[in-house]
Amino acid sequence: MTRNTLPGIIAMAAIVVASNVLVQFLYGQWLTYGAFTYPLAFLVTDVMNRVYGTAAARRVVLVGFGVGLVCSLIGTQIMGEFGPLVTVRIAIGSGLAFLVAQLLDVSIFAALRGGTWWRAPLVSTLIGGTLDTALFFSVAFSGALSFIHPATDVSWAAEMLPLLGSGPVAPLWVSLAVADWAVKIGIALLALIPFRFLTSRMLRTG
């Protein structure tokens, strides 16, 4: 850890902690407030990648992964109305999705680094965010993966409903995944503005 990367590490840790807290609070029928803070992790990773390189970005990702594990372990010990706030499957899905998606983001960004300034952060975040959503929701809620932890009851997530309330019939968890993915895509586009500002300023002052 270097002094230069410390702000990125602090930002990533703060985003992970905030997202783990805010995911407990619903926003509408398909989302939680955590859906709006978590995608900022990709912004932090990409800024660190652009300014300090892939090694620094991977260090920030690993710190975020460690913080997420701690949050998940704490969550499994806190009992809510329907059981632990964080089930074993949610903990596994969250950690796996974060680590794989963020490291993929780092690799894709590095491969596209030499192109137009917006291409690397946009493409890496879109691909990483899509994989993140697919991994988390399938591992945490899909009935086909119940062998991961048979004791975790995910029957509620298998309820068949119109997709996002108006589309074809699909399991509830698919609607949750699609809504989460749509937010990630929207924030990926908006995040290009702070990405450009932050990287320009940090490279100029660094």
C-alpha positions, -999 to 999 in steps of 0.1 A, spaced: 0 0 0 14 34 -9 3 69 1 -8 76 -34 -33 47 -35 -46 53 0 -75 76 -10 -87 49 -35 -85 22 -8 -105 44 16 -131 52 -11 -135 15 -20 -138 4 16 -164 32 22 -185 21 -9 -184 -15 1 -195 -8 37 -222 17 26 -235 -8 0 -237 -36 26 -257 -13 49 -280 2 22 -288 -31 6 -311 -37 37 -334 -9 26 -358 -12 -3 -361 14 -31 -394 6 -49 -403 -29 -57 -372 -42 -74 -342 -24 -60 -324 -15 -27 -305 17 -20 -273 -3 -22 -279 -7 -59 -271 30 -64 -238 30 -43 -222 -3 -53 -216 6 -90 -193 34 -78 -168 6 -69 -161 3 -107 -155 41 -109 -129 38 -81 -112 8 -97 -110 26 -131 -97 58 -117 -69 40 -99 -62 20 -130 -59 51 -152 -38 70 -127 -16 44 -110 -19 13 -132 -32 -22 -130 -12 -33 -99 -26 -5 -78 -61 -11 -91 -59 -48 -81 -47 -38 -46 -77 -16 -42 -100 -44 -54 -85 -69 -29 -90 -45 -1 -126 -41 -11 -130 -78 -13 -116 -82 22 -139 -55 36 -169 -71 19 -160 -105 35 -160 -89 69 -193 -72 63 -208 -105 51 -195 -124 82 -210 -97 104 -243 -99 85 -246 -137 89 -245 -131 127 -273 -105 128 -308 -119 129 -336 -101 111 -373 -108 109 -368 -137 85 -334 -150 96 -298 -138 92 -295 -105 73 -269 -122 51 -274 -158 41 -245 -181 32 -254 -180 -4 -256 -142 -4 -222 -140 12 -207 -164 -14 -224 -147 -43 -214 -112 -31 -178 -120 -26 -174 -141 -58 -192 -115 -80 -172 -86 -66 -138 -103 -70 -143 -118 -104 -161 -87 -119 -137 -62 -105 -106 -81 -116 -121 -86 -151 -127 -48 -151 -91 -42 -144 -79 -65 -172 -103 -51 -198 -94 -15 -188 -57 -23 -192 -63 -39 -227 -82 -8 -239 -60 18 -221 -45 32 -253 -78 41 -269 -102 70 -266 -103 81 -230 -139 69 -224 -136 35 -241 -117 17 -214 -138 28 -184 -171 23 -203 -164 -11 -218 -147 -25 -187 -176 -13 -165 -203 -26 -188 -188 -60 -190 -177 -62 -154 -211 -49 -142 -230 -74 -163 -209 -103 -150 -213 -90 -114 -251 -90 -116 -252 -124 -133 -229 -140 -108 -244 -125 -77 -281 -131 -84 -277 -166 -98 -254 -178 -69 -275 -161 -42 -311 -169 -54 -313 -193 -83 -330 -226 -74 -307 -244 -98 -278 -236 -76 -294 -246 -43 -266 -272 -38 -243 -244 -28 -261 -243 6 -292 -264 7 -302 -249 41 -307 -215 26 -344 -210 17 -347 -191 -16 -382 -203 -25 -395 -168 -23 -371 -157 -51 -385 -184 -74 -420 -170 -74 -431 -166 -110 -441 -130 -118 -442 -107 -149 -407 -95 -155 -404 -61 -137 -442 -61 -133 -451 -60 -170 -429 -84 -191 -429 -122 -196 -433 -144 -166 -400 -151 -149 -387 -159 -114 -387 -129 -90 -349 -130 -87 -346 -124 -125 -366 -92 -122 -343 -81 -93 -313 -89 -114 -325 -70 -145 -334 -39 -124 -300 -41 -107 -282 -44 -141 -301 -15 -155 -290 7 -127 -253 -4 -132 -255 5 -169 -270 39 -161 -244 47 -135 -216 35 -158 -226 61 -183 -230 89 -157 -197 79 -141 -178 89 -172 -181 126 -161 -164 122 -126 -140 97 -142 -128 123 -167 -126 150 -141 -108 130 -114 -82 114 -137 -74 147 -155 -69 164 -121 -49 136 -105 -27 132 -135 -21 169 -137 -13 173 -100 6 140 -97 
